[in-house]
Amino acid sequence: MTANPWVRPYVLTGGRTRTRQHLYVHTLVSVRNYDPSFAAGLLPEARSLYERAHAGPESVAELSANCGISLGVTRVLLGDLAAGNWVLINPENYRSPYDPSLLKRVIHGLRELA
């Protein structure tokens, strides 16, 4: 599912561009206790993120790409879901986005794609 191209991003986020916590593109997100009735009440974009994260842990970047939602909107919507304890933001395994072990993992992944 991709985001509706006719809906502006600021409409989806209520004009917000930041979340309470910083979500790196490599931050893993999952859903511990899926609630179908809660999912039914979400906007389509938030629902697709919630349902995709329920299928298995994915990074913020993967969720954004697979759901067809811009990265900024994805971060805000995931932040909202996390604030309500609907999604689990997995602890960071890296000290920073420039951590050598993370960069090696990214390089390895890129080589596998080539």
N, CA, C and O of each residue as an XYZ file, in Angstrom:
456
protein
N       0.849     -1.172      0.000
C       0.000      0.000      0.000
C       0.894      1.234      0.000
O       1.887      1.285      0.726
N       0.547      2.214     -0.803
C       1.304      3.448     -0.821
C       0.421      4.579     -0.336
O      -0.806      4.493     -0.380
N       1.057      5.634      0.126
C       0.328      6.782      0.641
C      -0.464      7.452     -0.479
O      -0.069      7.412     -1.644
N      -1.560      8.052     -0.115
C      -2.384      8.768     -1.066
C      -1.625      9.998     -1.562
O      -1.260     10.851     -0.754
N      -1.379     10.111     -2.870
C      -0.596     11.230     -3.391
C      -1.319     12.566     -3.287
O      -0.694     13.616     -3.437
N      -2.618     12.546     -3.034
C      -3.396     13.781     -2.963
C      -3.412     14.378     -1.569
O      -3.864     15.509     -1.388
N      -2.928     13.644     -0.586
C      -2.921     14.138      0.790
C      -1.529     14.674      1.105
O      -0.538     13.954      0.983
N      -1.460     15.925      1.506
C      -0.184     16.545      1.841
C       0.372     15.964      3.140
O      -0.389     15.631      4.048
N       1.698     15.844      3.229
C       2.297     15.276      4.438
C       1.911     16.005      5.722
O       1.729     15.361      6.755
N       1.781     17.337      5.685
C       1.454     18.048      6.920
C       0.047     17.732      7.405
O      -0.253     17.912      8.586
N      -0.820     17.265      6.513
C      -2.158     16.851      6.933
C      -2.051     15.562      7.743
O      -2.730     15.404      8.757
N      -1.205     14.650      7.297
C      -1.045     13.363      7.986
C      -0.413     13.510      9.355
O      -0.686     12.718     10.257
N       0.431     14.521      9.516
C       1.158     14.687     10.789
C       0.610     15.816     11.638
O       1.146     16.093     12.711
N      -0.444     16.472     11.183
C      -0.976     17.603     11.926
C      -0.004     18.774     11.950
O      -0.017     19.579     12.881
N       0.836     18.869     10.930
C       1.810     19.946     10.843
C       3.090     19.698     11.622
O       3.997     20.531     11.606
N       3.174     18.567     12.301
C       4.368     18.261     13.103
C       5.468     17.673     12.232
O       5.202     16.938     11.281
N       6.701     18.006     12.573
C       7.846     17.455     11.847
C       8.784     16.695     12.765
O       9.737     16.077     12.291
N       8.540     16.725     14.056
C       9.435     16.079     15.022
C       8.646     15.134     15.923
O       7.431     15.255     16.076
N       9.372     14.197     16.510
C       8.779     13.280     17.480
C       9.480     13.464     18.819
O      10.499     14.149     18.907
N       8.939     12.862     19.839
C       9.540     12.963     21.173
C      10.892     12.270     21.241
O      11.778     12.690     21.984
N      11.040     11.237     20.484
C      12.299     10.504     20.455
C      12.822     10.492     19.029
O      12.055     10.493     18.066
N      14.138     10.481     18.915
C      14.713     10.472     17.574
C      14.706      9.049     17.037
O      15.186      8.123     17.692
N      14.165      8.888     15.856
C      14.138      7.578     15.212
C      15.109      7.600     14.042
O      14.866      8.267     13.036
N      16.202      6.873     14.177
C      17.160      6.751     13.082
C      16.554      5.888     11.987
O      15.606      5.144     12.238
N      17.082      5.977     10.792
C      16.570      5.160      9.690
C      16.785      3.675      9.962
O      16.043      2.843      9.440
N      17.781      3.329     10.766
C      18.065      1.923     11.045
C      17.378      1.408     12.311
O      17.526      0.234     12.651
N      16.630      2.263     13.016
C      15.927      1.842     14.228
C      14.885      0.791     13.879
O      14.077      0.986     12.971
N      14.906     -0.316     14.597
C      13.937     -1.385     14.343
C      12.645     -1.135     15.118
O      12.662     -0.735     16.282
N      11.531     -1.381     14.444
C      10.205     -1.165     15.014
C       9.415     -2.458     14.878
O       9.486     -3.132     13.850
N       8.664     -2.801     15.915
C       7.824     -3.997     15.864
C       6.551     -3.740     16.660
O       6.426     -2.728     17.350
N       5.615     -4.670     16.553
C       4.362     -4.605     17.299
C       4.305     -5.840     18.187
O       4.361     -6.972     17.708
N       4.194     -5.602     19.472
C       4.160     -6.716     20.417
C       2.759     -7.324     20.495
O       2.607     -8.536     20.345
N       1.742     -6.504     20.727
C       0.363     -6.975     20.888
C      -0.531     -6.295     19.853
O      -1.023     -5.187     20.068
N      -0.730     -6.971     18.742
C      -1.517     -6.406     17.650
C      -2.988     -6.352     18.035
O      -3.527     -7.316     18.580
N      -3.641     -5.220     17.752
C      -5.058     -5.028     18.053
C      -5.779     -4.630     16.764
O      -5.662     -3.487     16.322
N      -6.527     -5.564     16.153
C      -7.194     -5.261     14.888
C      -8.226     -4.138     15.001
O      -8.415     -3.385     14.045
N      -8.891     -4.011     16.141
C      -9.877     -2.932     16.282
C      -9.180     -1.574     16.347
O      -9.710     -0.585     15.839
N      -7.996     -1.515     16.968
C      -7.229     -0.270     16.975
C      -6.768      0.056     15.558
O      -6.846      1.207     15.131
N      -6.288     -0.948     14.828
C      -5.812     -0.747     13.458
C      -6.930     -0.204     12.570
O      -6.683      0.649     11.717
N      -8.137     -0.685     12.760
C      -9.265     -0.254     11.930
C      -9.571      1.232     12.108
O     -10.111      1.860     11.198
N      -9.239      1.795     13.253
C      -9.519      3.200     13.513
C      -8.422      4.155     13.089
O      -8.578      5.369     13.223
N      -7.310      3.632     12.578
C      -6.186      4.477     12.181
C      -6.371      5.023     10.767
O      -7.094      4.450      9.952
N      -5.703      6.144     10.495
C      -5.622      6.630      9.120
C      -4.918      5.560      8.281
O      -4.110      4.806      8.823
N      -5.194      5.471      7.001
C      -4.606      4.409      6.175
C      -3.075      4.339      6.254
O      -2.510      3.246      6.273
N      -2.407      5.486      6.300
C      -0.942      5.495      6.346
C      -0.435      4.922      7.661
O       0.485      4.103      7.668
N      -1.022      5.342      8.766
C      -0.619      4.822     10.075
C      -0.967      3.336     10.178
O      -0.210      2.555     10.754
N      -2.112      2.952      9.619
C      -2.515      1.544      9.650
C      -1.524      0.674      8.896
O      -1.168     -0.409      9.359
N      -1.074      1.144      7.728
C      -0.133      0.334      6.956
C       1.188      0.170      7.707
O       1.786     -0.906      7.668
N       1.650      1.212      8.387
C       2.874      1.093      9.198
C       2.669      0.123     10.348
O       3.519     -0.729     10.607
N       1.542      0.251     11.038
C       1.226     -0.606     12.187
C       1.135     -2.073     11.762
O       1.687     -2.952     12.423
N       0.444     -2.325     10.670
C       0.282     -3.702     10.203
C       1.591     -4.280      9.678
O       1.877     -5.459      9.886
N       2.379     -3.464      9.002
C       3.665     -3.932      8.478
C       4.609     -4.267      9.622
O       5.307     -5.280      9.571
N       4.639     -3.427     10.656
C       5.498     -3.691     11.816
C       5.018     -4.914     12.582
O       5.805     -5.576     13.258
N       3.730     -5.212     12.480
C       3.190     -6.416     13.127
C       3.695     -7.685     12.443
O       3.873     -8.719     13.087
N       3.923     -7.595     11.137
C       4.386     -8.762     10.381
C       5.783     -9.197     10.803
O       6.148    -10.360     10.627
N       6.563     -8.282     11.355
C       7.913     -8.586     11.807
C       8.703     -7.304     11.951
O       8.365     -6.294     11.334
N       9.751     -7.329     12.758
C      10.535     -6.109     12.957
C      11.116     -5.595     11.647
O      11.669     -6.356     10.854
N      10.980     -4.299     11.438
C      11.557     -3.649     10.271
C      12.135     -2.313     10.707
O      11.713     -1.726     11.703
N      13.100     -1.853      9.944
C      13.683     -0.550     10.245
C      12.727      0.550      9.806
O      11.819      0.318      9.007
N      12.939      1.741     10.333
C      12.130      2.895      9.951
C      12.214      3.107      8.442
O      11.201      3.381      7.799
N      13.406      2.983      7.874
C      13.579      3.169      6.430
C      12.817      2.108      5.637
O      12.196      2.426      4.622
N      12.857      0.866      6.082
C      12.136     -0.199      5.376
C      10.631      0.036      5.440
O       9.930     -0.134      4.442
N      10.138      0.426      6.609
C       8.711      0.709      6.741
C       8.302      1.840      5.810
O       7.277      1.762      5.133
N       9.109      2.887      5.783
C       8.833      4.031      4.915
C       8.760      3.597      3.457
O       7.803      3.925      2.755
N       9.763      2.866      3.007
C       9.825      2.439      1.604
C       8.718      1.451      1.261
O       8.056      1.594      0.233
N       8.513      0.462      2.105
C       7.524     -0.575      1.804
C       6.090     -0.069      1.865
O       5.212     -0.612      1.194
N       5.845      0.966      2.664
C       4.489      1.516      2.772
C       4.280      2.707      1.849
O       3.163      3.210      1.725
N       5.360      3.166      1.196
C       5.241      4.284      0.271
C       4.942      5.604      0.960
O       4.252      6.461      0.408
N       5.464      5.764      2.167
C       5.243      6.973      2.957
C       6.594      7.653      3.147
O       7.598      6.988      3.401
N       6.619      8.972      3.024
C       7.894      9.679      3.161
C       8.512      9.401      4.531
O       7.811      9.116      5.502
N       9.828      9.490      4.584
C      10.550      9.182      5.811
C      10.128     10.095      6.959
O       9.948      9.624      8.083
N       9.968     11.384      6.698
C       9.564     12.322      7.747
C       8.199     11.991      8.325
O       8.014     12.002      9.542
N       7.242     11.697      7.452
C       5.901     11.332      7.908
C       5.948     10.003      8.658
O       5.279      9.839      9.678
N       6.729      9.069      8.160
C       6.864      7.774      8.824
C       7.368      7.955     10.250
O       6.840      7.342     11.177
N       8.376      8.785     10.429
C       8.925      9.024     11.771
C       7.874      9.606     12.708
O       7.758      9.176     13.856
N       7.110     10.580     12.224
C       6.090     11.206     13.075
C       4.996     10.203     13.433
O       4.606     10.101     14.596
N       4.499      9.461     12.439
C       3.436      8.492     12.707
C       3.911      7.379     13.632
O       3.174      6.962     14.526
N       5.132      6.894     13.427
C       5.673      5.866     14.330
C       5.873      6.430     15.734
O       5.645      5.733     16.722
N       6.296      7.679     15.824
C       6.436      8.325     17.128
C       5.110      8.393     17.859
O       5.052      8.161     19.067
N       4.038      8.710     17.133
C       2.703      8.739     17.732
C       2.287      7.352     18.214
O       1.764      7.194     19.318
N       2.528      6.351     17.371
C       2.173      4.976     17.757
C       2.998      4.512     18.964
O       2.487      3.812     19.838
N       4.266      4.903     19.006
C       5.122      4.528     20.133
C       4.683      5.231     21.416
O       4.723      4.641     22.496
N       4.267      6.488     21.296
C       3.816      7.239     22.474
C       2.591      6.580     23.109
O       2.398      6.654     24.323
N       1.772      5.940     22.287
C       0.607      5.222     22.790
C       0.892      3.774     23.112
O      -0.033      3.015     23.401
N       2.155      3.371     23.069
C       2.583      1.984     23.327
C       1.967      0.987     22.362
O       1.723     -0.163     22.728
N       1.711      1.421     21.118
C       1.169      0.526     20.110
C       2.266     -0.143     19.301
O       2.070     -1.234     18.765
N       3.422      0.505     19.211
C       4.575     -0.117     18.565
C       5.740     -0.091     19.548
O       5.799      0.743     20.451
N       6.645     -1.009     19.352
C       7.832     -1.118     20.187
C       9.028     -0.604     19.397
O       9.346     -1.114     18.323
N       9.680      0.405     19.941
C      10.906      0.916     19.346
C      12.037      0.121     19.997
O      12.318      0.282     21.185
N      12.671     -0.724     19.216
C      13.703     -1.594     19.763
C      14.938     -0.781     20.130
O      15.286      0.180     19.445
N      15.591     -1.172     21.210
C      16.769     -0.417     21.656
C      17.856     -0.401     20.588
O      18.044     -1.364     19.844
N      18.552      0.705     20.539
C      19.637      0.869     19.574
C      20.811     -0.029     19.951
O      21.210     -0.098     21.113
N      21.342     -0.697     18.976
C      22.527     -1.525     19.188
C      23.792     -0.791     18.802
O      24.897     -1.318     18.940
N      23.624      0.436     18.314
C      24.758      1.206     17.825
C      24.830      2.526     18.572
O      23.804      3.116     18.909
N      26.041      2.982     18.828
C      26.233      4.226     19.568
C      25.791      5.447     18.775
O      25.333      6.432     19.355
N      25.922      5.393     17.471
C      25.540      6.508     16.611
C      25.309      5.972     15.209
O      25.639      4.821     14.925
N      24.741      6.801     14.318
C      24.562      6.343     12.945
C      25.889      6.153     12.213
O      25.917      5.619     11.104
N      26.978      6.586     12.826
C      28.305      6.454     12.218
C      29.117      5.337     12.868
O      30.325      5.238     12.651
N      28.466      4.508     13.652
C      29.134      3.398     14.324
C      29.736      2.474     13.263
O      29.042      2.101     12.317
N      31.008      2.096     13.399
C      31.655      1.258     12.382
C      30.929     -0.059     12.115
O      30.871     -0.505     10.969
N      30.376     -0.687     13.148
C      29.693     -1.964     12.926
C      28.405     -1.769     12.121
O      28.039     -2.635     11.326
N      27.721     -0.652     12.317
C      26.537     -0.353     11.519
C      26.931     -0.088     10.070
O      26.288     -0.592      9.149
N      27.968      0.689      9.870
C      28.406      0.991      8.507
C      28.845     -0.279      7.775
O      28.580     -0.427      6.583
N      29.513     -1.193      8.481
C      29.897     -2.462      7.861
C      28.665     -3.265      7.469
O      28.641     -3.897      6.413
N      27.637     -3.241      8.321
C      26.400     -3.956      8.023
C      25.721     -3.371      6.786
O      25.212     -4.113      5.945
N      25.712     -2.050      6.675
C      25.116     -1.397      5.514
C      25.888     -1.751      4.244
O      25.286     -2.070      3.219
N      27.215     -1.695      4.311
C      28.048     -2.034      3.151
C      27.801     -3.480      2.717
O      27.676     -3.769      1.527
N      27.733     -4.369      3.685
C      27.464     -5.787      3.382
C      26.108     -5.920      2.672
O      25.999     -6.635      1.676
N      25.078     -5.234      3.183
C      23.769     -5.293      2.568
C      23.766     -4.751      1.152
O      23.111     -5.307      0.271
N      24.493     -3.670      0.932
C      24.576     -3.100     -0.412
C      25.281     -4.042     -1.377
O      24.891     -4.152     -2.539
N      26.315     -4.719     -0.901
C      27.021     -5.674     -1.755
C      26.113     -6.837     -2.138
O      26.200     -7.353     -3.252
N      25.245     -7.251     -1.222
C      24.332     -8.337     -1.538
C      23.311     -7.922     -2.592
O      22.851     -8.754     -3.374
N      22.957     -6.641     -2.617
C      22.006     -6.156     -3.608
C      22.620     -6.068     -4.997
O      21.921     -6.196     -6.001
N      23.937     -5.846     -5.051
C      24.614     -5.643     -6.345
C      24.761     -6.921     -7.120
O      25.308     -6.914     -8.223
